Amino acid sequence: MAGFAPKITAVNWGVYGKMGWKEMENRGEEMYTVALCDDRPADLDQIERYLDRYQNDKHLFELRPERFTSGEELLERVRREGYRPDIVLLDIYLSGMSGMEAAEELRLSGCAMPIVFLTASTEHALEAYEVDAVQYLVKPLVPERFFRALDASLELVQRKRERQLVIKAAEGVRQIAPDEIVYCESQKNYQVFYLDSGVCRSRMTAGKLWELLGELPQFDQCGRSYILNLNHVVSVEREKVVLDNGSTIYIPRNKAAEFRKHYFAYYFEGQNV
């Protein structure tokens, strides 16, 4: 079975020295978490068998499935624990909330992972594109099509991992995708990351963090204490910025004009200046 072949040392950008993915996870292969959401146990069993077959053929990584029998159960885990699987395999016809509704809620919650729909009808195929689904597969599943959907999903995950920020936080080593960062705040010897999924702190200098984030056009400094992700900016007023998580950041008066110039250049031209 041809298709996806991951790079073993995926993490190549961060602040955790020369530690690679294998050393960080203390194993010789990469691991990908896969959320399986279907209310039919027999279908969940079949999906797991296909995942095992796919993984055994590749020999280069581990797929770690987790089963959910409703959209509500999956979303509760996302909201309560900040659960972020690498891939979601989602049936549309579920008891209670539909799979399409669950996918919409995932996107509204800031979850950008690949979603593959597995369902019994072609009726919702067009809707699948509205939530950026990678693939829409009709049951009974054809293994070859299922494997191609996994190939496409894992390619997307791999590209995202290659640009993750790797930090040493209080709870251990964390990988953070730049798009997850709403803003960062400098607090003495620590940097506080305000993320879509919560908050974490890392001991490092503001200068070191700006070395990393300043390479990316969506980030800009707001005075000496803040680095903002311009993709999360809702409005820029005379001396304050409102972000989509509800936070308001006040801009030093002597920096306000420069920040507005950068923001509007990024917004209208798609790049910083």
N, C-alpha and C positions, 0 to 999 in steps of 0.2 A: 504494500500500500504506500504509494508516494504521497507527498504533500508536505505538511509543516515539519520543519526540523529546527528546533530552537537553538539559539546560541547558549552555551552553558554558562558563560559569565555575562549575564545580562546587565548587571548594574555597573555602569561605567561613569557615573556622575554623582558626586556627593561629597560628604564631609567626614566620612568614616575611614580615613586613611586609604590603604590599598586592599581593604577587605573585600573580597568578591562574594557573589551570591552563594557559592558552594560553602565558603567558610562561614558566612553569616547564618546560614540555615543548618550548618553542620551535617551536610549530606552531599552525595555526589550527583544529585540530579535536582532539577527544578521541580517545584510543586505549584500546581494550579488548583484553586478551589472552584468547584462547579456546583451551583445550586440547581437541584432538580425539583420542579414544582408541577405536580400532577396529582389528581385525587384518585387515580386508579393504581393500586399497589402493583398489579401485573405490568402496567406500563412503566412504572418506576423500576421494577426489576429488569425489564428489557433494556431500558436506557443504561442502567448500571452495567449490564453484560456488554453492551456495545462500547461503553467507556473503557472497560477492562480490555476488550479486544483491541481497541485503538491504542491504548497505552502499551500493551504488551508488544504490539507491532513496532512501536517507535523506540522503545528501550531507553529513551533519553530523559524522561520526566515522569512525575507522579501526578495523576489526576485524583483529587480528593473530593468525592461527591458528598453532598449533604441533601437529605430528602425533606421536602415540604409538601404537605397535602392540601394547602390552600394559599391563595394570594395573601390573605390576611396574616397567616403565620409567617410567611417570608417577610412581609413589610414590617411586622412587629419586631422581628429580629434586626432588621435594618435600622429601625428607629431606636430601639432600646439599647442595642449593643454596638451600633455603628458597623454592622456586618456588611462587608463588601466582597462578595465572591468575585472571582475573575471572570466567570461566565455564568449566565443564567439560561437554563433550558426550561421553557415555560409552555405549559398547555394553555390553550385559550378557554376551553369549556371546562370551567371549574365550578364546584358548588360555592355559592356565595359570590364574592367578587370575581369577575372574569380575569383571565390572564392578560387581556388587553388593558383592562383598568389597572391591574397590578403593574404592568410595564409603564403606563403613564405616570403612576405614582412614584415608581423608581426614578424615572427621569426628573420629575419635579423635586425629588429629594436630592438631586445632584449626582445620582448614580449613572456613570457613563460606560459601564462594562458592556461587552457584547451580549445581546439577547438573541436567542434562537427560539422561534416558536415551533412547537410540535403539536399538531392538532388534527382533528378528523375532517376538517372542511376547508375549502379554499375561500370561503365567504369573506374572511377578514384579511386577505392577503394585502390589499391596498393600505389598510390601516396600519399594517406592520411597518411600512416605510415611514409613517409619521412618528414612530418612536425609534427610528434608526435601527430596526432589527437587522441582524446580519443575514439571516436566512429564515424562510418560512417553509417548514416541511410538513407534508401531509401524511398521516398515519394510514396504514401500517408503514413503519419506517423502513426505508431502503438503506441498508448499511453504508453503501458507497456514498450516497447523498449525505447521510449523517456525518460520515467521516470528513467529507469536503467542507461541511459547515463548521466542524471542529477546527479544521486547518485554517479556515478564514478567521475564525474567532481568536485562535491562539496567535496568529500573525498580528492581529490588532493588539492583543495583550502584550506581546513581546515588544512591539514598537513603543508602547506606553512605558513599559518597564525600563527600557533603555534610556529614558530621559527622566527617571525618578530621582528625587532628592533622597539621599540616604542619611539619616541623622541618628545620633545616639540620644534618645529621650529617657525620661525617668523610668518608663516601663520597659526599656530595652531598645534594640535597634528597630527603627521604623523606616519604611519607604513611603514617600509622599509624592504623588503626581503633582506637578506644578499647577494644573487646573483646579486641584482641590484647595489650594491656598487662597483664602479671601484676603488676608493681610497678615503681616508680621509686626510684632512690637518688640522693641529692645527694652529690656529691664535689667540694667546693670550688666552682669556677666552672662545673662541668659537671653535667648530669643524665644518669644512666644508665638507659636503658629496657630492662627485662627483658621480652622479648616471647615469645609462643608460638613464634616462628620464630627466636629468637636474641637478640642484645644489640646495642644501638646507643647512641651518646653524642651529646649536643648541648650546645653552650655556651649556657647560659642560667641564670638564677637560679631557686632553688627557689620563690621567691614568684611569679615569672612563670608557672612550670609549674602551680602550684596555682590561679592565676587561671583557667587553662583547664580543668584537670581537676576543680577544685572545683565547677564548674557541673553536673557529672554525678553522680547519686546513688550510683553504684556505687564511687566513689572516696572514700577517707578518708585523712587523715594519720595516721601512726604515729610520733610524735615529730617531731623537726625534719628527720630525714634521709630518711624514707620516705613514699611515697604508695602505698597498696595498692588494687588492684582487688578489691572484696569478692566479686565473682563467682568469683574464683580462690582464695578462702580455703577450706581443707579443715577446719581446726579452730582454735579460739581457746582457749588455755589461760591460766593466771593471768597470765603475763607474756611470752607468746610466741604467734606466729601461724604456722601451717604452711600453705604455699601448694601448689597442685596441680602446680607444677614441681619440688617437692621442697625448696624454700627454706624456711628458718625465720627469721622476723624477730622480734627481741626488742623488747618494748614498754617504754619508760621506766616505772618503777613509778608515778610520779605521773600517768601518762596511761592506764594500763591499764583502769581502771574506765570512763573516758569512751569509750575505743575499743570495749570490749565492749558498752556501751550502744548506740553507733552501729551496730555490726555486727548485733546481734540485732534492732534496730529495722528495719534494712534487710532482714534475712533473713526476718522474720515479717510485716512490713508492706509490703515492696517499696519502701521509700523511706528515705532518711536523715533524721535529725532534728537 
